[in-house]
Amino acid sequence: MMALAHSGGSSGSQAGIPIPSLTHGEMAVIAPYYGRIIAVAEDISDTNEPFRRVLNFAQIQRAYCLWGLMPGSVTDEESPFNECSHAYLAAAKAVLLQMRSMKSDKAPIEDLVSEVDAALVRNNLSLVLCKFSNENFNTADLIRPKLADIALDGKSLLVILSTLLAVAASLWLTMRALRMQAEA
């Protein structure tokens, strides 16, 4: 049943660029570096199409994962957002490793690689596995959380409902303030 709950990145089209899997431990370490990896990658001017496609995949995939804001998306393999988090973080790792071979200022890239590598070793996290740790991804296959899985995951559902409630309350308060202002 769990296999049906997630759309495997390796089972879809292979027309895109393959992205190697990463372990659950690597995922936990790379997640805080995601923003820096993408920022350094966007500053490189001499890139190639495969690099840009993997970078684009990482950014789009992260949006499908609601920007990594859902509770447990990185740490809880039962989260409906865990598989898509594996995908965008695997892409970020691939981008980081591809940058090492590009003609650009190597210092920021090597510093970032060293930091990530040191964090992996320091935390002994590179060997921590989960059910998506061996899943390869592909730029042709976006991983989306299933709505049914989100509805069944209490933490995710609570965040989404709280956000919707906050938006509705803000809209109501804005409308009320506008009505009061129009009446005055």
PyMOL commands that set and color helices and strands:
alter all, ss='L'
color gray80, all
select helices_A, chain A and resi 2-5+9-11+24-43+49-64+66-68+82-99+106-123+147-152+154-183
alter helices_A, ss='H'
color red, helices_A
select strands_A, chain A and resi 18-19+137-138
alter strands_A, ss='S'
color yellow, strands_A
deselect
rebuild
show_as cartoon
